[in-house]
């Protein structure tokens, strides 16, 4: 009997345990898989809270339909019939300027003449195909890349707030290659992002993929946590909650997973699916270089404040997905999503649920604040921004002291170093969202990949491939 321990019960850890247990059964291998989670419940930051007739997410609202892993897992777990698409309201998106929300048209031509950009910035976008591709091949920030290709006006007015909404981070610090690798790849291949996008669309049309409807944001009717819950319910692996891992220690041909209180679990392989800093703490004694590298990944605080409105205030909230707020504006909130407009059925009759986000790299002191104080600020600013007169009927606040991993400049080299160090530790893997993509879909995909890799490694190891074969199997 081989033993595999997964540390961390977010979507990546659950996907790794689920995939490994199923793959072992298909291969006829005897593998005991155990998932260990420090909290009382599974889900990580992707938790769904139910309070009376209100349903609010404490993390991601959904996942992109272009990331197929989530839908594949949902089908395998038997909940594909609960998948739901964002409503037509999601097509309406806004940016605040001087305290006023202004819609950003999704149609390219309408956007160019919407007044969001100066005439010079508009011409600069149209001239992007004429901009020479960089020959340096270095790592640029998102802001640097977009300013070079589309102009500073676009980078400042559109890209900065967009990055705040996705990462709660600074576009001038986050690596473009790490966060959005497709755009540098299009530039490298076609000499232009716009030319690359056109070529990609033409290729899709020619292959027939262009005729297929594109799915945008999706979720589950019971909330984003439904997927983890379904896999836990139907999975062939053990789950231990309220179990804090303090240390991972090597042993002959395996590992010890040491829990708080001193209890140790014997494992042939360990998958670390926790935050980078938590993984670093567990490995610090025996793998100090790996721990130091993982601690370089910043995790700013982010608060998610769910606000439910009824009556006249609910009627005043526009149809739309949400609003982004540049740091040049006077608000402390980073943005607001109109959850029940995007995914109806989360409120009492005629109620509207919105979520405000605060914190990020621009507001690190938020992590020291009380949740009640945070909620008061959010209520005041949302009311002012949306012209609401009363107090919300429902409030739920969740402060994540260490929220979204930031793929800052140097992340590509950091990942390469982590891979090298991990390859020298047979039986150890890293999942989660700290290295290869922070979205719900990418974290799930990482878990699936690692789950399959572990079982392949165990199969080859049992066949006598030896430790060297294990190291080669793990190298990316």
C-alpha positions in Angstrom: 0.0 0.0 0.0 1.4 3.4 -1.1 0.4 6.5 0.8 -0.2 10.0 -0.6 -0.9 13.1 1.5 -2.3 16.3 0.1 -1.8 19.4 2.3 -4.4 22.1 1.7 -8.2 21.8 1.0 -8.7 24.5 -1.6 -9.8 23.5 -5.1 -6.3 22.6 -6.2 -5.7 20.2 -3.3 -9.2 18.6 -3.7 -8.6 18.2 -7.4 -5.2 16.6 -6.8 -6.6 14.1 -4.2 -9.6 13.3 -6.4 -7.5 12.8 -9.5 -4.9 10.7 -7.8 -7.4 8.4 -6.1 -9.3 7.8 -9.4 -6.1 7.4 -11.4 -4.7 4.8 -9.0 -7.9 2.8 -9.2 -7.8 2.8 -13.0 -4.2 1.6 -12.9 -4.9 -1.1 -10.3 -2.6 0.5 -7.8 -3.2 0.4 -4.1 -2.8 4.0 -3.0 -4.2 5.5 0.2 -4.9 9.2 -0.4 -5.5 11.6 2.5 -6.3 15.2 2.3 -5.3 17.4 5.3 -6.9 20.8 5.8 -6.2 23.2 8.7 -9.7 24.8 8.6 -12.9 23.2 9.8 -14.2 23.0 6.2 -13.0 22.4 2.7 -12.9 25.0 0.0 -10.0 27.3 0.8 -10.8 30.9 -0.2 -13.5 29.7 -2.6 -16.2 29.3 0.1 -19.9 30.0 -0.3 -21.8 31.4 2.6 -25.6 31.1 3.1 -27.4 33.5 5.5 -31.2 33.4 5.4 -32.1 33.9 1.7 -28.7 35.5 0.9 -25.9 33.6 -0.8 -22.4 35.3 -1.0 -19.0 34.2 -2.1 -16.0 34.9 0.0 -13.6 34.5 -2.9 -14.0 34.1 -6.7 -17.4 34.7 -8.1 -17.0 32.1 -10.8 -14.6 30.7 -13.4 -14.0 31.2 -17.1 -15.6 28.9 -19.6 -12.4 28.9 -21.6 -10.8 26.8 -18.7 -12.3 23.4 -19.3 -10.9 21.6 -16.2 -13.6 22.8 -13.9 -16.4 21.6 -16.2 -14.7 18.3 -16.6 -14.4 17.9 -12.8 -18.1 18.9 -12.4 -19.1 16.3 -14.9 -17.1 13.6 -13.2 -18.5 14.6 -9.8 -22.0 14.5 -11.1 -22.9 18.2 -10.8 -22.7 19.4 -14.4 -26.4 20.0 -14.4 -25.9 22.8 -11.8 -23.5 24.8 -14.1 -24.9 28.2 -14.9 -23.8 31.0 -17.2 -23.5 34.6 -16.4 -26.6 36.6 -17.4 -26.6 39.2 -20.2 -26.1 41.9 -17.5 -22.4 40.8 -17.3 -21.8 42.5 -20.6 -22.1 45.9 -19.0 -18.9 46.9 -17.2 -18.0 50.2 -15.6 -15.0 52.2 -14.5 -15.3 55.0 -12.0 -13.9 58.4 -12.8 -14.2 61.3 -10.3 -16.8 59.4 -8.4 -19.0 58.7 -11.4 -19.5 55.3 -13.0 -19.0 55.2 -16.8 -19.7 52.1 -18.9 -16.9 50.6 -20.9 -18.3 49.3 -24.2 -17.3 45.8 -25.2 -17.6 46.6 -28.9 -14.1 47.7 -30.0 -15.4 50.5 -32.3 -17.8 51.9 -29.7 -15.1 51.7 -27.1 -12.7 53.8 -29.2 -15.2 56.6 -29.4 -16.6 56.3 -25.9 -14.6 59.1 -24.4 -12.6 56.9 -22.0 -9.4 57.8 -23.8 -8.0 60.9 -25.3 -7.9 61.2 -29.1 -4.1 60.6 -28.9 -4.6 57.4 -26.9 -7.2 56.2 -29.4 -4.8 56.7 -32.3 -2.1 55.0 -30.3 -4.3 51.9 -30.0 -5.0 51.9 -33.8 -1.2 52.2 -34.4 -0.3 49.2 -32.3 0.4 46.9 -35.3 3.1 49.4 -36.4 5.0 49.2 -33.1 8.1 47.1 -33.3 8.2 44.0 -31.2 10.8 44.1 -28.5 14.0 42.1 -29.2 15.3 42.2 -25.7 13.3 39.2 -24.5 13.3 40.4 -20.9 10.5 40.3 -18.3 8.2 43.3 -18.4 5.5 44.3 -16.0 1.9 44.3 -17.3 2.0 48.1 -17.3 5.3 48.3 -19.2 4.1 45.9 -21.9 0.8 47.6 -22.4 2.3 51.1 -22.4 4.9 50.0 -24.9 2.4 48.4 -27.3 -0.8 50.6 -26.7 0.4 53.7 -25.0 0.5 55.1 -21.5 -3.0 56.3 -21.6 -4.4 52.8 -22.0 -2.0 51.4 -19.4 -3.0 54.0 -16.9 -6.7 54.4 -17.4 -7.7 50.8 -18.3 -4.9 48.3 -17.4 -4.2 49.6 -13.9 -7.8 49.2 -12.7 -8.2 45.9 -14.5 -5.2 44.4 -12.7 -6.5 45.8 -9.4 -9.8 43.9 -10.1 -8.1 40.6 -11.0 -5.0 40.5 -8.6 -5.6 43.4 -6.2 -2.1 44.3 -7.3 0.0 46.9 -9.1 0.2 46.6 -12.8 3.7 48.1 -12.7 5.0 45.3 -10.6 3.2 42.1 -11.9 5.0 40.2 -14.6 3.2 40.1 -17.9 4.7 36.7 -18.9 3.7 35.2 -15.6 0.2 36.6 -15.4 -0.9 36.9 -19.1 1.6 34.8 -21.1 -0.6 34.7 -24.2 -0.1 38.4 -25.1 3.8 38.3 -25.2 3.5 35.1 -27.2 1.2 36.8 -29.8 3.8 39.6 -30.0 6.7 37.2 -30.5 4.9 35.2 -33.1 3.1 38.0 -35.1 5.0 41.1 -34.2 1.8 42.6 -32.8 -0.9 41.8 -30.3 -3.7 43.0 -32.6 -2.3 41.1 -35.6 -2.0 38.0 -33.4 -5.5 38.2 -32.1 -6.8 38.6 -35.7 -4.8 35.6 -36.8 -6.0 33.5 -33.9 -9.6 34.4 -34.7 -9.1 33.5 -38.4 -7.5 30.2 -37.5 -10.4 29.3 -35.1 -12.9 30.2 -37.9 -11.1 28.0 -40.4 -11.0 25.1 -38.0 -14.6 25.4 -37.1 -13.9 26.5 -33.5 -14.9 30.0 -34.4 -18.5 28.9 -35.0 -18.8 27.5 -31.4 -20.3 29.8 -28.9 -17.8 31.2 -26.4 -18.6 30.7 -22.8 -17.8 33.6 -20.5 -18.0 33.5 -16.7 -19.7 30.4 -15.2 -20.4 29.1 -11.8 -22.7 26.6 -10.0 -26.3 27.3 -8.9 -25.3 26.4 -5.4 -22.2 28.5 -5.4 -18.5 28.1 -6.3 -17.9 25.8 -3.3 -20.2 23.2 -4.8 -17.5 21.6 -6.8 -15.2 20.9 -3.9 -18.1 19.7 -1.8 -19.2 17.3 -4.6 -15.7 15.8 -5.0 -15.3 15.3 -1.3 -18.7 13.6 -1.1 -18.1 11.2 -4.0 -14.3 11.0 -3.8 -12.3 7.8 -2.9 -9.9 9.6 -0.5 -9.9 10.4 3.2 -10.3 14.0 4.5 -9.0 15.3 7.8 -10.1 18.9 8.6 -9.0 21.0 11.6 -5.5 19.4 11.1 -2.6 21.9 10.9 0.6 20.6 9.3 3.6 22.0 11.1 6.4 20.3 9.3 7.3 18.0 6.3 10.3 15.9 7.1 12.1 13.5 4.8 12.5 9.8 5.7 14.0 6.8 3.8 12.0 6.5 0.6 9.3 9.0 1.7 8.2 11.7 4.0 6.7 12.4 7.4 3.8 14.8 7.6 4.0 16.2 11.1 0.7 17.7 12.5 0.3 20.2 15.3 0.5 18.3 18.5 3.2 16.0 17.3 1.3 13.3 15.4 3.1 12.2 12.2 1.6 10.7 9.0 3.8 8.4 6.9 3.7 9.2 3.2 5.4 8.0 0.0 4.5 11.3 -1.7 3.3 14.7 -0.5 1.4 17.4 -2.4 1.7 20.8 -1.0 -1.5 22.7 -2.1 -1.3 25.4 0.6 -0.3 29.0 0.2 3.4 29.5 -0.6 4.3 30.9 2.8 2.6 28.0 4.6 4.4 25.5 2.4 7.7 27.4 3.2 7.0 27.1 6.9 6.5 23.4 6.6 9.7 22.8 4.6 11.9 25.4 6.2 14.0 23.0 8.3 15.0 20.5 5.7 14.6 22.6 2.5 15.6 26.1 3.5 16.4 27.3 -0.1 13.0 26.2 -1.3 11.3 27.9 1.7 13.2 31.2 1.1 12.2 31.2 -2.6 8.5 30.6 -1.8 8.5 33.3 0.8 9.4 35.8 -1.9 5.8 35.6 -3.3 3.8 38.4 -1.7 0.2 37.9 -0.5 -1.5 41.2 0.3 -4.7 41.4 2.4 -8.0 41.6 0.7 -11.5 42.0 2.2 -14.7 40.8 0.5 -17.8 42.7 1.7 -21.2 41.3 0.7 -23.9 43.9 0.8 -27.6 43.1 0.2 -30.1 45.8 -0.7 -33.9 45.7 -0.9 -36.6 48.2 -1.6 -35.7 51.5 -3.4 -32.0 51.0 -3.1 -32.2 47.7 -4.9 -34.0 49.4 -7.8 -31.3 52.1 -8.1 -28.6 49.5 -8.8 -27.9 49.3 -12.5 -27.8 46.3 -14.7 -24.2 45.2 -15.1 -21.2 43.1 -13.9 -19.5 45.7 -11.8 -17.3 48.7 -11.5 -13.5 49.1 -11.2 -12.1 52.0 -9.3 -8.6 53.5 -10.2 -6.4 54.5 -7.4 -6.5 58.0 -8.7 -10.2 58.2 -7.5 -11.1 59.1 -4.0 -12.5 55.7 -2.9 -10.8 53.1 -0.8 -12.7 50.2 -2.3 -11.0 48.6 -5.3 -14.3 47.8 -7.1 -17.7 46.3 -6.8 -19.3 43.3 -8.5 -23.1 43.0 -8.8 -23.3 39.4 -8.0 -27.1 38.8 -8.2 -27.3 40.7 -11.4 -24.7 38.4 -12.9 -26.0 35.2 -11.3 -29.6 35.6 -10.2 -31.1 33.6 -7.4 -28.8 34.7 -4.6 -31.2 37.0 -2.8 -34.7 37.3 -1.4 -37.3 38.4 -3.9 -36.4 41.8 -5.5 -33.2 42.0 -3.5 -29.8 42.8 -5.0 -26.5 41.5 -3.7 -23.2 43.3 -4.5 -19.7 42.7 -3.3 -17.1 45.3 -2.6 -13.3 44.5 -2.5 -10.8 46.4 -0.4 -7.1 46.0 0.3 -4.4 44.7 -2.1 -0.9 45.9 -2.5 -2.0 49.6 -2.4 -3.6 49.2 1.0 -1.5 46.7 3.1 -2.7 48.2 6.4 -6.2 46.8 5.8 -5.0 43.5 7.2 -4.7 45.2 10.7 -8.3 46.4 10.6 -11.4 45.0 12.2 -14.0 43.5 9.9 -16.7 45.7 11.3 -14.7 48.8 10.5 -14.0 47.5 7.0 -17.7 46.9 6.4 -18.6 50.5 7.5 -16.2 52.0 5.0 -17.5 49.7 2.2 -21.1 50.6 2.9 -20.4 54.3 2.9 -18.4 54.2 -0.4 -20.8 51.8 -2.2 -23.7 54.0 -1.2 -22.0 57.2 -2.4 -20.8 55.6 -5.7 -24.2 54.1 -6.6 -26.4 56.8 -5.2 -28.0 54.6 -2.5 -29.9 56.3 0.3 -30.3 53.6 3.0 -28.3 50.9 4.8 -28.0 47.4 3.4 -30.4 44.7 4.7 -27.6 42.2 4.7 -23.8 42.5 5.4 -21.2 39.8 5.3 -17.5 40.6 5.6 -14.5 38.3 5.1 -10.9 39.6 5.6 -8.2 37.4 4.0 -5.0 38.6 5.7 -3.0 36.8 2.9 -5.2 36.7 -0.2 -4.0 36.6 -3.8 -0.4 35.6 -4.7 1.3 38.3 -6.6 3.3 37.2 -9.7 5.7 40.1 -9.4 8.7 40.7 -11.7 11.1 37.8 -11.2 8.3 35.3 -10.9 9.4 33.3 -14.0 12.9 32.8 -12.6 11.4 32.1 -9.2 9.2 29.3 -10.6 12.2 27.8 -12.4 14.2 27.7 -9.1 11.3 26.1 -7.3 11.1 23.4 -10.0 14.8 22.7 -9.8 14.7 22.3 -6.0 11.5 20.2 -6.1 13.1 17.9 -8.7 15.8 17.1 -6.1 13.1 15.9 -3.6 11.5 12.7 -4.9 7.9 12.4 -3.8 7.3 16.1 -3.2 5.0 18.2 -5.4 3.6 21.7 -5.2 0.0 22.4 -6.4 -2.2 25.4 -5.4 -2.2 28.8 -7.1 1.1 30.3 -6.0 3.1 29.4 -9.1 1.2 28.7 -12.3 -2.0 30.7 -12.3 -4.1 32.3 -9.5 -7.6 31.8 -10.9 -10.0 29.1 -9.7 -9.8 27.3 -13.1 -6.0 27.3 -13.2 -5.7 26.2 -9.6 -8.0 23.3 -10.4 -6.0 22.4 -13.5 -2.8 22.4 -11.5 -4.3 20.0 -9.0 -5.4 17.6 -11.8 -2.0 17.6 -13.4 -0.2 17.0 -10.1 -2.6 14.2 -9.1 -1.9 12.4 -12.4 1.9 13.0 -12.1 2.0 11.5 -8.6 0.3 8.3 -9.7 2.5 8.0 -12.8 5.5 8.4 -10.5 4.3 5.8 -8.1 3.6 3.3 -10.9 7.0 3.7 -12.4 8.7 3.6 -9.0 6.9 0.4 -8.2 8.0 -1.0 -11.6 11.7 -0.5 -10.5 12.5 2.8 -12.2 14.3 4.0 -9.1 14.7 7.4 -7.6 16.5 8.9 -10.6 13.4 8.1 -12.7 11.3 9.9 -10.1 13.3 13.0 -10.4 13.1 13.1 -14.2 9.3 12.5 -14.0 8.9 15.6 -11.9 11.0 18.0 -14.0 8.8 20.4 -16.0 
